[in-house]
Amino acid sequence: MNRQLFKFRNYRDKFVKVLGSWETFKFYWRTYILSKVDNVDPDYYIVSYPKCGRTWLRIMLQKYAEMTGHKPRFFNDSALVEIAPDKVIKFEHDVGNWVPAPPKLEDVVFDREKYKGKKVLFLIRDPRDVLVSSWYHLKYRENIYNKPLDDFIYEDLTGIQKVIRFFNVFYENRNVPADFKVMSYENFHRNTEEQLQDMLDFFDLKVDEKLAKEAIEKSRFSKMTKMETSGSLKEPWMKPGAKNQKNSQKIRKGKVGGFREELDKKHVEYLNQQIKENLHPDLIQLMSYSDFSR
């Protein structure tokens, strides 16, 4: 798919959703129009390629903030959240963003001025699971991509080369921010409590182990899914893309290694080869829990 077709289908999908919901119209108006005149400079960034699990981290942080007595403050730009007094985090996809269309591969570059002097948490995930989750999102939730998953993984705009380049570009510029920490979605699954405490410490937040456990409990995938399907999450971006369509949910499975249920062996072998040959060796080592040989 080329960028023009992607952009057209993206705008078409947004237009249909705006016509169907006044709440969605207000959300897009704030996010894409009013936010441009705001002057909010975040203290911290959580940067990730789409579908790396940042929604889970965001809900955990918000729940933790609420239990410490701070009501999270939101802005016109929905990616910004004040998680503690005078501590603003921006959840950023940067050049991995799909809106209004993904950048060309050669345009996936690092903005040194943007991150200079900031603290950046870089969230990564097994690229194979990222691709499967991305395909479901763009096919069923955004109604943009209508070809099979087997085609999607080879696309320049959204496939494995894009994910690898995004990961590499940010990691190779890790010395630009004031502080840079890599964390993985899989490690959050393996030891959620320890990872949440590490994240709180990185953001210079006081760590209360009891409250951290409660925040984790309130943010379990089963509970997030219920919140989404029940409509208790007010943000339009946290609602299913289509009624009674499970594959259109923002919070779908959250499964580690689920790509094996979706991809044929030959496609997994192709992805493994691309990852082993092109992903930065440090990142491969950091994802040692993912076996890229099978």
Buried (B, 14 or more C-beta within 10 A) or exposed (E): BEBEEBBBBBBEBBEEBBEEBEEBBEBBEBBBEEBEEEEEEBBBBBBBBBBBBBBBBBBBBBBBBBBBEBEBEBBBBBBBBBBBEEBBBBBBBBBBBBBEBBBEBEEBEBEEEBBEEBBBBBBBBBBBBBBBBBBBBBBBBBBBBEEEBBEBBBBBBBBBBBBBBBBBBBBEBBEBBEEBBBBBBBBBBEEBEEBBBBBBEBBEBEEBEEBBBBBBEBBBBEEBBEBBBEEEBEEBBBBBBEEEEEBBBBBBBBBBEBBEEBBEEEBBEBBBEBBEEEBBEEBEEBBEEBEBEE
